[in-house]
Amino acid sequence: MNDPVIFLLGATGYVGSQFLVFLGQTLSNLSVRALVRSPTKDRETWLQQTHPNLIIIEGSLDDTELIEEQARKADIVINIASCDHISCSILSGLSKRSMDNPKEPPTLLHISGTGILSDNARGEPLVTPKVYSDLDLDLDSLPAENPHLQIDIPIVKAGISKEHHVRTAILFPGFIYGLVIGIYVIEGIQKKPTWARLLLHFAKNTGHVGMWGRGLNTMSIIHVKDVATAIMTVLKALLDDRADVGSEGLYFVGCNEIRPSWLDITSATGDYLYSKGVVSQAGTRPYSDDFIQSFTAGNLSRGVYSDGWHTFGANNWVESDRLTKFGWQPVETRKNNFFDTLKASLEIALQD
Ligand SMILES: NC(=O)c1ccc[n+]([C@@H]2O[C@H](COP(=O)([O-])OP(=O)(O)OC[C@H]3O[C@@H](n4cnc5c(N)ncnc54)[C@H](OP(=O)(O)O)[C@@H]3O)[C@@H](O)[C@H]2O)c1
């Protein structure tokens, strides 16, 4: 087979841009077609310098025909754009490609999140800690209303279907933090840590930094560089045909060695934003029910968080057993913990 063609969604994102840096460094022979919704000159330059074999496909996640067509032309689709959008057009494109060429089933590498495990604890700590392993993860056993499952379950179904077979792998990162390397100097495409963008957005809307309930819930966290190396690890295993796929192609990406609570995270954030004059009170306090009911992050590129309880008020702890099997380790998370990167992350988020 010729070098595979990758259709990449989310190349300009927080996680996607770090992944593209690593992809360009180690697999520059692959052809990358990157979906970009607003390809400014600066973005085009950065994308093409970062991966020498990249072409830009201008379009949005709502362009379902375009997405289906591009997925049909690709050997591998990597979706780091939004885990709650468009998988059906990706899947139908890949399924058509599989129909065209059943001997070489195409591949979908999809990035979801540990929100699938949400225990709806509403800011309370775990009474009986449950650490999920990806070795025996069954998505159908999780509460159906949990985030991302509506997209992830059909992906696994496509991955186990014998008809128009698609190889599927889903990565589930925990809370991602840390600074992306390599692109801070280019104006207009600075990638700000998503958590910092969100907390700042909420703080500006309410006048204070806040948490969901008592904020005693915790989750596995992970540095953005380790998420990018995890995606690379699974991609390389897929290329060598040794990856776990289908019902086994479910990979947690997290580290349990440092597990700050939302109280810790938002207290430190509140103190810092207060010191910068952004909010009028230091520290954190629970957000009001009204805010939690009504808030969305609609003006952020991530889209809408209509249920913050699941995202910010829950516990989810994971062991990355499958990635460990492939030699991956959370190297950067061990070197730079969340609090080491907090100020620099907020400073960048404040530059908007
Ligand atoms: N960050 C976390 O803590 C975390 C944790 C677990 C899972 N995840 C998942 O990881 C994925 C990536 O997250 P992230 O933090 O990297 O998000 P992000 O920084 O907001 O990046 C999102 C990417 O998708 C693109 N995109 C978004 N909406 C689009 C649209 N309508 N049309 C075309 N492109 C669109 C963005 O393009 P623009 O550059 O043009 O905005 C950007 O490239 C998401 O599925 C997220 O749920 C994230």
Ligand as a Chemical Component Dictionary entry (heavy atoms), coordinates in Angstrom:
data_LIG
# 
_chem_comp.id                   LIG 
_chem_comp.type                 NON-POLYMER 
_chem_comp.pdbx_formal_charge   0 
_chem_comp.three_letter_code    LIG 
# 
loop_
_chem_comp_atom.comp_id 
_chem_comp_atom.atom_id 
_chem_comp_atom.alt_atom_id 
_chem_comp_atom.type_symbol 
_chem_comp_atom.charge 
_chem_comp_atom.model_Cartn_x 
_chem_comp_atom.model_Cartn_y 
_chem_comp_atom.model_Cartn_z 
_chem_comp_atom.pdbx_ordinal 
LIG N1  N1  N 0  -9.293  19.877 26.449 1  
LIG C1  C1  C 0  -9.693  18.925 27.282 2  
LIG O1  O1  O 0  -9.510  19.004 28.532 3  
LIG C2  C2  C 0  -10.312 17.667 26.717 4  
LIG C3  C3  C 0  -10.471 16.561 27.571 5  
LIG C4  C4  C 0  -11.013 15.389 27.062 6  
LIG C5  C5  C 0  -11.425 15.339 25.740 7  
LIG N2  N2  N 1  -11.275 16.423 24.928 8  
LIG C6  C6  C 0  -11.736 16.329 23.555 9  
LIG O2  O2  O 0  -10.638 16.512 22.664 10 
LIG C7  C7  C 0  -11.106 17.156 21.469 11 
LIG C8  C8  C 0  -10.241 18.375 21.192 12 
LIG O3  O3  O 0  -10.339 19.269 22.288 13 
LIG P1  P1  P 0  -9.502  20.623 22.333 14 
LIG O4  O4  O 0  -9.388  20.982 23.767 15 
LIG O5  O5  O -1 -8.289  20.478 21.488 16 
LIG O6  O6  O 0  -10.516 21.641 21.618 17 
LIG P2  P2  P 0  -10.170 22.996 20.838 18 
LIG O7  O7  O 0  -8.883  23.589 21.258 19 
LIG O8  O8  O 0  -11.371 23.862 20.977 20 
LIG O9  O9  O 0  -9.995  22.553 19.319 21 
LIG C9  C9  C 0  -11.089 22.175 18.543 22 
LIG C10 C10 C 0  -10.621 22.008 17.116 23 
LIG O10 O10 O 0  -11.751 21.649 16.310 24 
LIG C11 C11 C 0  -11.984 22.684 15.352 25 
LIG N3  N3  N 0  -13.428 22.922 15.237 26 
LIG C12 C12 C 0  -14.293 23.105 16.247 27 
LIG N4  N4  N 0  -15.538 23.314 15.746 28 
LIG C13 C13 C 0  -15.396 23.275 14.400 29 
LIG C14 C14 C 0  -16.305 23.437 13.331 30 
LIG N5  N5  N 0  -17.609 23.692 13.541 31 
LIG N6  N6  N 0  -15.851 23.305 12.057 32 
LIG C15 C15 C 0  -14.517 23.056 11.824 33 
LIG N7  N7  N 0  -13.594 22.903 12.803 34 
LIG C16 C16 C 0  -14.059 23.018 14.072 35 
LIG C17 C17 C 0  -11.298 23.927 15.896 36 
LIG O11 O11 O 0  -11.031 24.819 14.841 37 
LIG P3  P3  P 0  -10.691 26.359 15.129 38 
LIG O12 O12 O 0  -9.206  26.397 15.413 39 
LIG O13 O13 O 0  -11.065 27.055 13.882 40 
LIG O14 O14 O 0  -11.473 26.796 16.327 41 
LIG C18 C18 C 0  -10.067 23.289 16.487 42 
LIG O15 O15 O 0  -9.173  22.926 15.459 43 
LIG C19 C19 C 0  -12.585 17.503 21.705 44 
LIG O16 O16 O 0  -13.395 16.520 21.134 45 
LIG C20 C20 C 0  -12.701 17.456 23.207 46 
LIG O17 O17 O 0  -14.022 17.174 23.659 47 
LIG C21 C21 C 0  -10.706 17.574 25.388 48 
# 
loop_
_chem_comp_bond.comp_id 
_chem_comp_bond.atom_id_1 
_chem_comp_bond.atom_id_2 
_chem_comp_bond.value_order 
_chem_comp_bond.pdbx_ordinal 
LIG N1  C1  SING 1  
LIG C1  O1  DOUB 2  
LIG C1  C2  SING 3  
LIG C2  C3  SING 4  
LIG C2  C21 DOUB 5  
LIG C3  C4  DOUB 6  
LIG C4  C5  SING 7  
LIG C5  N2  DOUB 8  
LIG N2  C6  SING 9  
LIG N2  C21 SING 10 
LIG C6  O2  SING 11 
LIG C6  C20 SING 12 
LIG O2  C7  SING 13 
LIG C7  C8  SING 14 
LIG C7  C19 SING 15 
LIG C8  O3  SING 16 
LIG O3  P1  SING 17 
LIG P1  O4  DOUB 18 
LIG P1  O5  SING 19 
LIG P1  O6  SING 20 
LIG O6  P2  SING 21 
LIG P2  O7  DOUB 22 
LIG P2  O8  SING 23 
LIG P2  O9  SING 24 
LIG O9  C9  SING 25 
LIG C9  C10 SING 26 
LIG C10 O10 SING 27 
LIG C10 C18 SING 28 
LIG O10 C11 SING 29 
LIG C11 N3  SING 30 
LIG C11 C17 SING 31 
LIG N3  C12 SING 32 
LIG N3  C16 SING 33 
LIG C12 N4  DOUB 34 
LIG N4  C13 SING 35 
LIG C13 C14 SING 36 
LIG C13 C16 DOUB 37 
LIG C14 N5  SING 38 
LIG C14 N6  DOUB 39 
LIG N6  C15 SING 40 
LIG C15 N7  DOUB 41 
LIG N7  C16 SING 42 
LIG C17 O11 SING 43 
LIG C17 C18 SING 44 
LIG O11 P3  SING 45 
LIG P3  O12 DOUB 46 
LIG P3  O13 SING 47 
LIG P3  O14 SING 48 
LIG C18 O15 SING 49 
LIG C19 O16 SING 50 
LIG C19 C20 SING 51 
LIG C20 O17 SING 52 
# 
